[in-house]
Amino acid sequence: MKRINLFTLTFLLISKLILAQSTTTQINKKLYDPTEDAKAEIASAIKKANAEGKHVLLQIGGNWCSWCLLFDRKINSNDTLRNAVDKNFVIYHLNYSPENYNKEVLASLDFPQRFGFPVFVVLDGKGNRIHTENSAYLEEGKGHSTKKVLAFFQNWSPSALDPKHYEK
């Protein structure tokens, strides 16, 4: 009986690991694409953001970056964060990996990779860089803080930068 239970436990553990690896691979393929023309994709995001009265949020990282994947997962699994993003931003996941470092694009953004990954760059609807955020400031404990991430989204939203809010 012990052998059967050990066999079953081993089988279940291996199955779970294979499924987790498969799921991670699927997520990775969807998030960052080293074959994309980042310059064209950012231009498209800027055009869309301008038409919708939003900003562009560049999430820079790669499929190799567990923190990048965890951040994306956090946003998509938290309704408050997802709504804040949907209301205020067009997101583009800018790849940084050995397959494509996007050196020219990152140079035009004043080298945000200096902060590590993920790193976030906020562009207005005209394509002007208005903020670069080191993701370490959004962490708390062993992950990203919902409160800090939400504050980041709110502080760099189009309405937060609208001069009408500051007229007296």
Secondary structure, 3 states (H helix, E strand, C coil): CHHHHHHHHHHHHHHHHHHHHHHHHHHHHHHCCCCCCHHHHHHHHHHHHHHHCCEEEEEEECCCCHHHHHHHHHHHHCHHHHHHHHHHEEEEEEECECCECCHHHHHHCCCHHHHCCCEEEEECCCCCEEEEEEHHHHEECCEECHHHHHHHHHHCCCCCCCHHHHCC
